[in-house]
Amino acid sequence: MAIQYDFDLFVIGAGSGGVRAARMAAGKGKKVAIAEVSDLGGTCVNVGCVPKKLFVYASQFPELFRASQGYGWNIQPSQEFNWQTLRNNKTQEINRLNAIYQNLLTNSGAQIIKGRACLKGPQQVSIKGQIYSAENILIATGGWPYIPEFEGSELAISSNEMFSLEHLPQRAVIVGGGYIAVEFAGILNGLGVTTDLIYRGDRLLKTFDPQCSEKVTEGMIAKGVNIHLKTEVSSISGQKNNLTVHLNNGQSIDAGIALYATGRKANTKGLGLENTAIKTQANDAIMVDKYFQTAEPTIYALGDVIDRVQLTPVAIQESMLLLEQLYGDSKPQMDYDNIPTAVFSQPELATVGLSEQQAKDKYSHIKVYQSDFRPMFETLGQGEGRVYIKLIVDTDTDRVVGCHMVGDHAAEIIQGIAIAIKAGATKANFDQTMGIHPTIAEELVTLK
Ligand SMILES: Cc1cc2nc3c(=O)[nH]c(=O)nc-3n(C[C@H](O)[C@H](O)[C@H](O)COP(=O)(O)OP(=O)(O)OC[C@H]3O[C@@H](n4cnc5c(N)ncnc54)[C@H](O)[C@@H]3O)c2cc1C
C-alpha cells in the first residue's frame, strides 16, 4: 500500500516562486500546503520590486514639475512632499496585494499555514510544534539582506526598513554599488534627501556593460547624488536618526540613516537543513541540479534561495518548470540565456543579452552600434537627460546578441527587444523594421 502523506507538496515560503508553485500544484488537483512566516507575496510584493517602483515613481515628480515649466505650466517645484502619505498609500496598496495573494492561494485549494517552517527530515516539516508530512517539499525561502559587522553596524539599516521609515531624513548615506543601492540613491535624491553613495569599488553596477554603468553614474551625479567611489565606511557613531558615518579617507558625514545595500544571502537560517542531506554553497545558497532537486531527492529548491538569477520572473518561471516536471508530461530545463533586466535607477538602465566584453569572449567577430542623444522631451523641458543605446551584433551570423540602454523608458523598451533577441533577430531584421516616430525607441531600428 502506498504511504499516506498529509500533503503531496509542502511549499516553504509564499514569495514569487512559492506562491506560483503552490497555486499550480493545487490547480492540478494536488494536496498542497504553503508556509509563510511573514506577509504573503514575499520580498517582491512587500519589500522589493513593487514598493520600490512606487517610490521611484514618487521620486520622479520634482523633475517633471521642473520640466513642466518649459511646456507652459506654472507649477512650483514640489516643496510639499509628505513622506507619511507616500509610505501609508504604499502600505495600503501592498495590503491590497497581500489580500489578492491570499485569495489566489485559497481559491486554488492550497492550505496556507502561517509560521516559520523547519525541516525535520526529507519528508517532514514542523511549524509551531506541529509536524506535517509531504511526498515532496519545495524550499522557496528567498534571500535576506546582508550587513557586515563593524563598529556601529547595528546603527545601519537594510532595504527592508526603507519601506517603513518613520521620517524621511534630510541626509542619507547609502553603502553599496549594486542595483538596490543605486535605486535607493535615486529615490532618496529625488525625494529631496541629500544623498551620499559610498562604494568601495571603482565602478557602480559592475555586472552591467561598463558604458551603461558609466552613463548611469554620470546621470546620477548630474541629478545631485554625491558618489564616493573607492571609499569604505570605517565606523558609524551616534544614535538612531542622528548618525555620523566615518569614511576610510578621514571624512565623515552626518546623516539620518545609513542604508547598507551590500548584498543578500540565501534565507536558510533556522530552516533545519541539518536534518536533511541538503548541501549549500559558501554563501548559504542551496545547491540544486538542473531540475531544482537538492541532494535530498524529495526536496526541491528554487528562486533567490538557490542564487542563480535573483529576479521575480525567474523564480516564477523556475516554479512553472518544476511543476511541469513533477506533475506534467515533460522534464523541461530552465534557459537562463537572454534574461532581460532593469535597474530602476535615475537614469534607468535596462539590458538583455551579452555585454560587449562577453560578446568578444564568445564570438570571433562582433560589431557594436551605439547612440547617445538628447531625447525630445528635454528640448522644451530643458533638462540634462540623455539616452544611450548599445547594440551588439555577431557579424558572422548577423544576430543581435546584446542590447543595452540607459534613459527614460529603458525597461519598457528593452522588454520588447528581448522578444526579438530571444527569437534570434538579426541586425537586418532590426533595419527592416519601421520606426515609430517620434520616439526614443525608433533609434534602435536606425542604428548605423
Ligand atoms: C529592494 C529589492 C528590490 C527588488 N527589485 C526587483 C525588481 O525590480 N525586479 C525583479 O524582478 N526582482 C527584484 N527584486 C528581487 C525579487 O524580489 C526576488 O528575486 C524574488 O522575490 C525572489 O522570489 P522567491 O520566491 O525566491 O523569494 P521571496 O520572494 O523572497 O519569498 C520568500 C518567502 O519565504 C518566506 N520564508 C523564509 N523562510 C521561511 C520559513 N522558514 N518558513 C516560512 N516562510 C519562510 C519569507 O518570509 C518570504 O515571504 C528585488 C529585491 C529587493 C530586495
The ligand as an SDF file (V2000), in Angstrom:
LIG
                    3D

 53 58  0  0  0  0  0  0  0  0999 V2000
   14.8980   46.0480   -2.7090 C   0  0  0  0  0  0  0  0  0  0  0  0
   14.6530   44.9720   -3.7360 C   0  0  0  0  0  0  0  0  0  0  0  0
   14.2160   45.3220   -4.9920 C   0  0  0  0  0  0  0  0  0  0  0  0
   13.9770   44.3360   -5.9490 C   0  0  0  0  0  0  0  0  0  0  0  0
   13.5550   44.7250   -7.1760 N   0  0  0  0  0  0  0  0  0  0  0  0
   13.2980   43.7980   -8.1300 C   0  0  0  0  0  0  0  0  0  0  0  0
   12.8080   44.1820   -9.4020 C   0  0  0  0  0  0  0  0  0  0  0  0
   12.6270   45.3660   -9.6920 O   0  0  0  0  0  0  0  0  0  0  0  0
   12.5510   43.2040  -10.3050 N   0  0  0  0  0  0  0  0  0  0  0  0
   12.7400   41.8680  -10.0200 C   0  0  0  0  0  0  0  0  0  0  0  0
   12.4690   41.0230  -10.8700 O   0  0  0  0  0  0  0  0  0  0  0  0
   13.2270   41.4860   -8.8100 N   0  0  0  0  0  0  0  0  0  0  0  0
   13.5020   42.4090   -7.8660 C   0  0  0  0  0  0  0  0  0  0  0  0
   13.9520   42.0170   -6.6300 N   0  0  0  0  0  0  0  0  0  0  0  0
   14.2290   40.5930   -6.4020 C   0  0  0  0  0  0  0  0  0  0  0  0
   12.9370   39.8040   -6.1250 C   0  0  0  0  0  0  0  0  0  0  0  0
   12.2480   40.3970   -5.0630 O   0  0  0  0  0  0  0  0  0  0  0  0
   13.2940   38.3710   -5.7930 C   0  0  0  0  0  0  0  0  0  0  0  0
   14.0770   37.8260   -6.8480 O   0  0  0  0  0  0  0  0  0  0  0  0
   12.0730   37.4900   -5.6140 C   0  0  0  0  0  0  0  0  0  0  0  0
   11.2330   37.9820   -4.6120 O   0  0  0  0  0  0  0  0  0  0  0  0
   12.5060   36.0640   -5.2610 C   0  0  0  0  0  0  0  0  0  0  0  0
   11.3870   35.2630   -5.0240 O   0  0  0  0  0  0  0  0  0  0  0  0
   11.5000   33.9770   -4.0990 P   0  0  0  0  0  0  0  0  0  0  0  0
   10.1820   33.2760   -4.2100 O   0  0  0  0  0  0  0  0  0  0  0  0
   12.7230   33.2370   -4.3680 O   0  0  0  0  0  0  0  0  0  0  0  0
   11.6740   34.5440   -2.6100 O   0  0  0  0  0  0  0  0  0  0  0  0
   10.8990   35.6820   -1.8000 P   0  0  0  0  0  0  0  0  0  0  0  0
   10.0190   36.4970   -2.6440 O   0  0  0  0  0  0  0  0  0  0  0  0
   11.9330   36.3760   -1.0040 O   0  0  0  0  0  0  0  0  0  0  0  0
    9.9450   34.8480   -0.8230 O   0  0  0  0  0  0  0  0  0  0  0  0
   10.4580   34.0410    0.2030 C   0  0  0  0  0  0  0  0  0  0  0  0
    9.3940   33.9420    1.2790 C   0  0  0  0  0  0  0  0  0  0  0  0
    9.7430   32.8910    2.1620 O   0  0  0  0  0  0  0  0  0  0  0  0
    9.4170   33.2820    3.4870 C   0  0  0  0  0  0  0  0  0  0  0  0
   10.2050   32.4460    4.3950 N   0  0  0  0  0  0  0  0  0  0  0  0
   11.5550   32.4360    4.5500 C   0  0  0  0  0  0  0  0  0  0  0  0
   11.9210   31.4870    5.4180 N   0  0  0  0  0  0  0  0  0  0  0  0
   10.7650   30.8640    5.8160 C   0  0  0  0  0  0  0  0  0  0  0  0
   10.4800   29.7810    6.7100 C   0  0  0  0  0  0  0  0  0  0  0  0
   11.4610   29.1040    7.3250 N   0  0  0  0  0  0  0  0  0  0  0  0
    9.1670   29.4340    6.8880 N   0  0  0  0  0  0  0  0  0  0  0  0
    8.1630   30.0930    6.2380 C   0  0  0  0  0  0  0  0  0  0  0  0
    8.3900   31.1220    5.3950 N   0  0  0  0  0  0  0  0  0  0  0  0
    9.6760   31.4840    5.1760 C   0  0  0  0  0  0  0  0  0  0  0  0
    9.7750   34.7580    3.5150 C   0  0  0  0  0  0  0  0  0  0  0  0
    9.1180   35.4280    4.5750 O   0  0  0  0  0  0  0  0  0  0  0  0
    9.2960   35.2040    2.1350 C   0  0  0  0  0  0  0  0  0  0  0  0
    7.9690   35.6480    2.1730 O   0  0  0  0  0  0  0  0  0  0  0  0
   14.1800   42.9640   -5.6360 C   0  0  0  0  0  0  0  0  0  0  0  0
   14.6170   42.6060   -4.3650 C   0  0  0  0  0  0  0  0  0  0  0  0
   14.8550   43.5960   -3.4240 C   0  0  0  0  0  0  0  0  0  0  0  0
   15.3300   43.1840   -2.0610 C   0  0  0  0  0  0  0  0  0  0  0  0
  1  2  1  0
  2  3  1  0
  2 52  2  0
  3  4  2  0
  4  5  1  0
  4 50  1  0
  5  6  2  0
  6  7  1  0
  6 13  1  0
  7  8  2  0
  7  9  1  0
  9 10  1  0
 10 11  2  0
 10 12  1  0
 12 13  2  0
 13 14  1  0
 14 15  1  0
 14 50  1  0
 15 16  1  0
 16 17  1  0
 16 18  1  0
 18 19  1  0
 18 20  1  0
 20 21  1  0
 20 22  1  0
 22 23  1  0
 23 24  1  0
 24 25  2  0
 24 26  1  0
 24 27  1  0
 27 28  1  0
 28 29  2  0
 28 30  1  0
 28 31  1  0
 31 32  1  0
 32 33  1  0
 33 34  1  0
 33 48  1  0
 34 35  1  0
 35 36  1  0
 35 46  1  0
 36 37  1  0
 36 45  1  0
 37 38  2  0
 38 39  1  0
 39 40  1  0
 39 45  2  0
 40 41  1  0
 40 42  2  0
 42 43  1  0
 43 44  2  0
 44 45  1  0
 46 47  1  0
 46 48  1  0
 48 49  1  0
 50 51  2  0
 51 52  1  0
 52 53  1  0
M  END
$$$$
